[in-house]
Amino acid sequence: MTNPIFSEDFSWAVADDGIYSYDSTSKNYISSVISTFKANKKVWVKGSAFLVLSWANSSTTNVQDYELKVYSFSGTTLTEITTAAVTGTSYKTAEPKGPEISFSPDFDVVVLYGKSDATTSFFKGKKINYSANTSSDLTFPTAITETPSYFTVSSRYVYAHNTEDNLETTDKYNSAYYIDGSNLVFYFNTTLTTDEKTDLSRSFLLDENTDPKSIFLYR
């Protein structure tokens, strides 16, 4: 294995040439998927969901090429959900790395975001069905795409914390959107307080088992 990283419990390894599962009998990692990943990687595994984000420097200064691959799995058998793959470029100056990523606790909603160059922001999202091995693209409204933000995601909501002033005002906002199919439906927003403008840990609390009205801004 070249440049491997490991899942939290070390039952999986992701290397440049594929995914490996740990075999307790031989006490070795056995190839499960032959694929190509970039030199820098992150892996998340939960339930039947398996996410790999990898990235590497491009030929352009401060720009990294990235790729997200998504798999469902049972035992040590992984099935790639090809429609959930996301590729692109990520621009960072202070700490070159891949894009920012937020996902729901069950990994069924994934959002990647950041800047593709010094002035252009990007927002890419997937809603994933691991049982059917299918996915759909999230459609972001202009209210999100016009203003860079930090995101928190659940299976039913996308929360945006503006990191730059809204283009139409001099304010920054906390905003919440309800996921209706592949569309994000505006739910509410509030103007950020002075403290909140520099505190990206602000988020919202919600009860996934109740109707969409049960959402609370944590301040």
Residue, then its C-alpha position, 0 to 999 in steps of 0.5 A: m500500500t502506498n500513502p495509506i490512511f486508516s478508518e477510525d477502528f483500523s478495519w479499513a485502509v485507503a491507499d493510492d491504489g485502492i481500498y483494503s479491509y483488515d483480515s483478522t485471520s491473516k492479520n493483513y489488509i486484503s484488497s477490497v477495491i482496486s481504484t485510484f486515489k490522490a496522495n492526500k486522503k480522508v475516510w469516513v465509515k458508518g453503517s453501510a456508508f463509506l466516503v473517501l475524499s482525496w486531493a493533490n496539488s495541481s499544476t496551478t499554485n495554491v490549487q488542489d484537484y480533489e475527488l469524493k468517492v462514495y460506496s455502500f458496503s456489506g461485510t468487506t464488499l464495497t459497491e461504488i455509487t458512481t453518481a455520488a462522485v464529486t470532482g473539482t478544484s479547491y483554492k487555498t493559500a494559508e493551508p493548501k488542502g482539499p475542499e471543506i466537507s460537511f455531511s449528515p450523521d448518516f452520510d446521506v447528505v454530503v456538501l462540499y464547498g470552498k473556492s475554486d480560485a481566488t474569487t470563485s466559490f463553489f457549492k456541491g451537494k449530494k443526497i444519497n440512498y445507500s440501499a438503492n446505490t443511487s444519488s441526486d444532486l442538491t440544488f442550491p438557491t442563489a441565497i447560498t451561492e452568492t455568499p461564502s458560508y460554513f455549513t452544517v448538514s443533517s438528513r433534512y436540513v442545511y445550515a449556512h453560517n456566512t463567512e463573508d458579508n451578504l452581497e445584498t447587505t453589509d450583514k452576515y446571516n445564520s440561515a437554515y434550509y429544509i431539504d425537499g427532494s433535491n431542492l433546498v427550501f428557505y426556512f429562516n435566517t437571522t443576522l449574526t451577532t458580533d460574537e457569531k461573526t467570528d465563531l464558526s462553531r455556531s450551529f442548530l439543534l433539531d429533532e430528526n423524528t419530528d416535523p420540520k418546525s422542530i429546529f432551534l438556533y443555538r446561540 
